[in-house]
């Protein structure tokens, strides 16, 4: 550890007034600043729901599931942590109320409590504390984000865990409360009363926050800071402004300008080592620069509710990966979402949007809804030579489209959608522990990082070689994350390959088809992968597949 043998420090981050304020971005931004000062930092997310993970939650309802290296299907905040801190997170960085209660109940069955009456207090918060303490090894500072909003009965256990830890480790534990400062249109004055009431709620639970981070459309002025400081028992300097920015990646710089990281280190009695934010400043400058070139990408989506906010959250890892690649190449990125079901119905609006796109992506998806619309988009991309990137379901459906329309296998499909298809190009395989995890009764999935061998001479191989992205270049080996149940049916390999289908990546034992493409002399860029490269793309290190896909898309626009 880099803090000269001191005990680990804990920073709890809670939210008040309303949900969706950006606790995750706040925690990740502060974590990044502390990391640049030489501290080993990690983040934890404590979720309120009873689900054991985020894997079976509708992405429209709760946002994009973030897939970790170790196979954890987690809340999208873990993606924020990985992207800001540029380091992997996993099982130890995520807990749900379902996990907590399940663990406590199992311990009662195992006679762990020696006959005690197991009440919620103290046994459940003690389980929370045990899990937080489990993450300590190798880290100086642990940031713990509490899901939900102060005052909800679902998350009271987490707040009680903080209260107990503050008693146990008073010099090593602090609390940051993220709240909302509204500016009602009819008054045109920023209001601090919601923050005061939210802090009062914390006080009623025996918690005094050390910092208040105020989310607002604009910076919080001195008058509001003075009010909050006075009524919430805080130093005025400990009221930190978190205004709307053109990009969330500005937030670390906004915090740094207010000396937030220095104040936190003072509160934790840690040295204020020097930091170097220049690479991040350069990155933010690139984001905000006016771009002279642009590219339009169509994403064939199915997780669309009412409005753009749900849409964005359902595909946030993909959108961020595209952004990183566009910023890397100083491109203005225009993303058009096309409802796959609208394409099925030949909607003029959907078709017109498809036809003006410079590149087409079919991302992750489950089930039959919108499948034929996605296949229609893939056929258009293949026949009209529009750059295409298939991710997971996008690879499976590209294989089906080729089997149907090039090989001539009528009725070719995935068994996920049509269990009685005469040509199951995509099928399920018997459970095999070295490949799959059991997710529930009758359901197994391939989850987490898996190796893949790329075929020399293919476009996929060229992309990874160009960006030095091999796990082992001598073995042509890469590693990507997976999250799916169905696989390419090896019985159809030869038939498809004879018609020009290229299998460019397989598992090291040649059992799984992992990447497919079309030859460069047939198509400028047609690549699809069973994996999810979007989960490994980072701000200062965009994933090569997205970089090259956008380059090809821009080229096709000319």
Rosetta blueprint (number, residue, H / E / L):
1 X L
2 X L
3 X L
4 X L
5 X L
6 X L
7 X L
8 X L
9 X E
10 X E
11 X E
12 X E
13 X E
14 X E
15 X E
16 X L
17 X L
18 X L
19 X L
20 X L
21 X L
22 X L
23 X H
24 X H
25 X H
26 X H
27 X H
28 X H
29 X H
30 X H
31 X H
32 X H
33 X H
34 X H
35 X H
36 X H
37 X L
38 X L
39 X L
40 X L
41 X E
42 X E
43 X E
44 X E
45 X E
46 X E
47 X E
48 X L
49 X L
50 X L
51 X L
52 X L
53 X L
54 X L
55 X L
56 X L
57 X L
58 X L
59 X H
60 X H
61 X H
62 X H
63 X L
64 X L
65 X L
66 X E
67 X E
68 X L
69 X L
70 X L
71 X L
72 X L
73 X E
74 X E
75 X L
76 X L
77 X H
78 X H
79 X H
80 X H
81 X H
82 X H
83 X H
84 X H
85 X H
86 X L
87 X L
88 X L
89 X L
90 X L
91 X H
92 X H
93 X H
94 X E
95 X E
96 X E
97 X H
98 X H
99 X H
100 X H
101 X H
102 X H
103 X H
104 X H
105 X H
106 X H
107 X H
108 X H
109 X H
110 X L
111 X L
112 X L
113 X L
114 X L
115 X L
116 X L
117 X L
118 X L
119 X L
120 X H
121 X H
122 X H
123 X H
124 X H
125 X H
126 X H
127 X H
128 X H
129 X H
130 X H
131 X H
132 X H
133 X H
134 X H
135 X L
136 X L
137 X L
138 X L
139 X L
140 X L
141 X E
142 X E
143 X E
144 X E
145 X E
146 X E
147 X L
148 X L
149 X L
150 X L
151 X L
152 X L
153 X H
154 X H
155 X H
156 X H
157 X H
158 X H
159 X H
160 X H
161 X H
162 X H
163 X H
164 X H
165 X H
166 X H
167 X H
168 X H
169 X L
170 X L
171 X L
172 X L
173 X E
174 X E
175 X E
176 X E
177 X E
178 X E
179 X E
180 X E
181 X L
182 X L
183 X E
184 X E
185 X L
186 X L
187 X L
188 X L
189 X E
190 X E
191 X L
192 X L
193 X H
194 X H
195 X H
196 X H
197 X H
198 X H
199 X H
200 X H
201 X H
202 X H
203 X H
204 X H
205 X L
206 X L
207 X L
208 X L
209 X L
210 X L
211 X E
212 X E
213 X E
214 X E
215 X E
216 X E
217 X L
218 X L
219 X L
220 X L
221 X L
222 X H
223 X H
224 X H
225 X H
226 X H
227 X H
228 X H
229 X H
230 X H
231 X H
232 X L
233 X L
234 X L
235 X L
236 X H
237 X H
238 X H
239 X E
240 X E
241 X E
242 X E
243 X E
244 X L
245 X L
246 X L
247 X L
248 X H
249 X H
250 X H
251 X H
252 X H
253 X H
254 X H
255 X H
256 X H
257 X H
258 X L
259 X L
260 X H
261 X H
262 X H
263 X H
264 X H
265 X H
266 X H
267 X H
268 X L
269 X L
270 X L
271 X L
272 X L
273 X L
274 X L
275 X L
276 X L
277 X L
278 X H
279 X H
280 X H
281 X H
282 X H
283 X H
284 X H
285 X H
286 X H
287 X H
288 X H
289 X L
290 X L
291 X L
292 X L
293 X E
294 X E
295 X E
296 X E
297 X E
298 X E
299 X E
300 X E
301 X E
302 X L
303 X L
304 X L
305 X L
306 X L
307 X L
308 X H
309 X H
310 X H
311 X H
312 X H
313 X H
314 X H
315 X L
316 X H
317 X H
318 X H
319 X H
320 X H
321 X H
322 X H
323 X H
324 X H
325 X H
326 X H
327 X H
328 X H
329 X L
330 X L
331 X E
332 X E
333 X E
334 X E
335 X E
336 X E
337 X E
338 X E
339 X E
340 X H
341 X H
342 X H
343 X H
344 X H
345 X L
346 X L
347 X L
348 X H
349 X H
350 X H
351 X H
352 X H
353 X H
354 X H
355 X H
356 X L
357 X L
358 X L
359 X E
360 X E
361 X E
362 X E
363 X L
364 X L
365 X L
366 X L
367 X L
368 X L
369 X L
370 X L
371 X H
372 X H
373 X H
374 X H
375 X H
376 X H
377 X H
378 X H
379 X H
380 X H
381 X H
382 X H
383 X H
384 X L
385 X L
386 X L
387 X E
388 X E
389 X E
390 X E
391 X E
392 X L
393 X H
394 X H
395 X H
396 X H
397 X H
398 X H
399 X H
400 X H
401 X H
402 X H
403 X H
404 X H
405 X H
406 X H
407 X H
408 X L
409 X L
410 X L
411 X L
412 X E
413 X E
414 X E
415 X L
416 X L
417 X L
418 X L
419 X L
420 X L
421 X L
422 X L
423 X E
424 X E
425 X E
426 X E
427 X E
428 X L
429 X L
430 X L
431 X L
432 X L
433 X L
434 X L
435 X L
436 X L
437 X E
438 X E
439 X E
440 X E
441 X L
442 X L
443 X E
444 X E
445 X E
446 X E
447 X E
448 X E
449 X E
450 X E
451 X E
452 X E
453 X E
454 X E
455 X L
456 X L
457 X L
458 X L
459 X H
460 X H
461 X H
462 X H
463 X H
464 X H
465 X H
466 X H
467 X L
468 X L
469 X L
470 X L
471 X L
472 X E
473 X L
474 X L
475 X L
476 X L
477 X E
478 X E
479 X E
480 X E
481 X E
482 X E
483 X E
484 X E
485 X L
486 X L
487 X E
488 X E
489 X L
490 X H
491 X H
492 X H
493 X H
494 X H
495 X H
496 X H
497 X H
498 X H
499 X L
500 X L
501 X E
502 X E
503 X E
504 X E
505 X E
506 X E
507 X L
508 X L
509 X L
510 X L
511 X L
512 X L
513 X E
514 X E
515 X E
516 X E
517 X E
518 X E
519 X L
520 X L
521 X L
522 X L
523 X L
524 X L
525 X L
526 X E
527 X E
528 X E
529 X E
530 X L
531 X L
532 X L
533 X H
534 X H
535 X H
536 X L
537 X L
538 X E
539 X L
540 X L
541 X E
542 X L
543 X L
544 X H
545 X H
546 X H
547 X H
548 X H
549 X H
550 X H
551 X H
552 X H
553 X H
554 X H
555 X H
556 X H
557 X L
558 X L
